[in-house]
Amino acid sequence: MAKQRVLSGIQPTGNLHLGNYLGAIRNWVATQEQYDNYFCVVDLHAITVPYEPGALAANTYEVAALYLACGIDLAYSTIFVQSHIPAHTELAWLLNCITPLNWLERMIQFKEKAVKQGENVSVGLLDYPVLMAADILLYDADLVPVGEDQKQHVELTRDIVLRINDQFGKKGKPVLKLPEPLIRREGARVMSLTDGTKKMSKSDPSELSRISLLDPPEAIAKKIKRCKTDPERGLEFDNPDRPECHNLLTLYMLLADKTQVAVAAECQDMGWGQFKPLLTETAIAALEPLQAKYRELRADPDYLESILREGRDKAAASAESVLARVKNALGFSKAL
Ligand code: TRP
């Protein structure tokens, strides 16, 4: 039986952090052998809010190199850049014309981001989930590993598929494949170091709120030293009054690759003065090999480019065939 297809992506907006690694990339790596995987760097999504043009290309290469440094293996996975494949924007247009406006207006992430942008909300920000649907559908993906915050966008994708298949499909011959979200509980939510009730985020103005994957050991030590804790002695998971405690123990558990039971036992009598150095040492040791691999990759730009070129060619073959299928179903004349 053919392997199921997996597709996911991360925006090249800089500051890839422990939340991206522990909540996303590490899970992709853990199960990659079971699936036929496509991982893209979604640079077209990165321009839906104001951004720095001079940094876009460098950030795109950074994410691609981090995918590899984190252990994405080309034997099982294809890595590519969204904007290298014009079919993404073309399918997004076709999907735009069958997606009701009010489906997009009720997306929670749009509403949250629109409030932050004030007057300056682009059409692209509203349309973001349709482009994401195109990303998924061009590869006939079965599964889409995402965080809880992206689940609504995968559900929108499913609604678009059902609508297209209903309006343009023939009986027993759907136009598009219906994907499923794949949401993992464990490590899915890494919280901010300065507020245990908020997600660790690339856009938090405080650098102290997150550990970036490329932070040098001194920065990691400083951030853990300054992170928010509480005055209690004895550390525990799952106490709703101690969100920071739960988050820091979870980070330790994931970075040390230990079970929750083992960490709960190990840390139950510790104070913060004992735990923080342990977490620091564990985080530095966990990131060190990844950072070394990253530096090696960045030292050889030709190699990285050759991987992205191969990824593009492989991804384009799938994308172009799905796009042709959709255009045919929608009634377009054959391209000459
Ligand atoms: N919107 C996703 C995020 O910000 C990124 C993304 C774009 C994505 N296209 C995708 C994720 C397709 C999964 C599949 O996290």
Residues whose N, C-alpha, C, O or C-beta is under 5 A from the ligand:
A	BS01	LIG	L7 S8 G9 I10 Q11 V42 M132 D135 I136 P145
